[in-house]
Amino acid sequence: MHHCLNIVVERDAAPGCVLIRAAEPVAGLEPGSCRGPGRLCRALGLDTGDSGGYIFDRGLRLYLREGPPPAKVAVTPRIGIRQAAGRRLRFFDADSAEVSGPRGPRV
C-alpha cells in the first residue's frame, strides 16, 4: 500500500480530515511526480514518521503557508470510494495539470 497525506481539520476526538491527492511539483520534482496520493508522498519522502505535527509549524519538514488562491476552483464528487461517492466534496485547481483522477464540471 501507499502512504497518504491527510490533514486533520477538526478538534481532538472528532472525525474530519482532508486527503491531499496531488500538488504542483517545485524544486526540481518532475511533472506528474506529485499526481496521486501515493506518488505525492513518495516524491516528498513522507511516511508515518511525519504524522502528528501542527501543519503551520515552520519547523516541520512539510508545512503549509499562505499563498494565492487558484483562479478557478472545480468541485466534483469524491473518487476512489464506494460509500457516499456522489457527494461533491472534492475541490481542486481547475487549471492544474497535476490534478489526479477525473476532472468533471467547474463550479
C-alpha positions in Angstrom: 0.0 0.0 0.0 0.9 3.7 -0.2 1.2 6.5 2.3 -1.3 9.3 2.0 -1.2 12.9 3.1 -4.2 13.8 5.3 -4.6 17.0 7.2 -6.9 16.9 10.3 -9.3 19.7 10.2 -11.4 19.0 13.4 -10.7 19.3 17.1 -9.3 16.3 19.1 -11.6 13.2 19.1 -13.8 14.5 16.3 -13.6 12.8 12.9 -12.6 15.0 10.0 -9.7 15.3 7.6 -8.7 16.4 4.1 -6.9 14.0 1.8 -4.3 15.8 -0.3 -4.4 13.9 -3.6 -1.9 16.0 -5.7 0.4 19.0 -5.7 2.2 21.2 -8.1 5.8 20.0 -8.3 8.5 22.5 -7.5 12.2 22.5 -6.6 13.3 20.0 -9.3 10.5 17.5 -9.0 9.4 16.0 -12.3 6.0 16.9 -13.7 3.5 14.2 -12.7 5.6 13.1 -9.8 3.0 14.6 -7.3 -0.1 13.4 -9.1 -2.0 11.0 -6.9 -1.8 10.4 -3.1 0.9 7.6 -3.3 3.1 9.5 -5.8 2.8 12.7 -3.8 4.1 11.1 -0.6 6.9 9.3 -2.4 8.0 12.5 -4.2 8.1 14.4 -0.9 9.6 11.5 1.1 6.7 11.4 3.5 5.8 8.5 5.8 4.3 7.8 9.2 7.2 9.5 10.9 5.8 12.8 9.6 2.4 12.2 11.4 1.1 14.3 14.3 2.6 17.7 13.7 0.9 21.1 13.5 0.7 21.8 9.8 1.5 25.5 10.2 4.7 24.8 12.2 7.6 26.1 10.0 9.9 23.8 11.9 8.4 20.7 10.3 9.8 19.1 7.1 6.4 19.8 5.5 4.2 22.8 6.5 1.5 25.0 4.9 2.0 28.7 4.3 -0.4 31.3 2.8 -0.4 31.7 -0.9 -2.6 33.0 -3.7 -5.8 31.1 -4.3 -6.3 29.4 -7.7 -8.2 31.4 -10.3 -10.8 28.6 -10.8 -11.8 26.0 -8.2 -13.7 22.9 -9.5 -15.9 20.8 -7.3 -16.8 17.2 -8.2 -17.9 14.0 -6.4 -15.3 12.2 -4.5 -13.3 9.4 -6.3 -12.0 6.1 -5.2 -14.7 5.4 -2.6 -18.0 3.5 -2.5 -19.8 5.0 0.4 -21.2 8.5 -0.2 -19.4 8.5 -3.6 -21.8 11.0 -5.1 -21.2 13.8 -2.5 -19.4 16.8 -4.1 -16.6 17.0 -1.6 -13.6 17.1 -4.0 -12.1 20.6 -4.6 -9.2 21.3 -6.9 -7.5 23.9 -9.1 -9.4 23.6 -12.3 -6.4 24.8 -14.4 -3.8 22.5 -12.8 -2.3 19.7 -15.0 -1.3 17.9 -11.8 -4.9 17.0 -10.7 -5.3 13.3 -10.3 -8.5 11.5 -11.4 -11.4 12.7 -13.4 -11.9 16.5 -13.7 -15.7 16.9 -14.0 -17.5 20.3 -14.3 -16.4 23.6 -12.8 -18.5 25.3 -10.1 
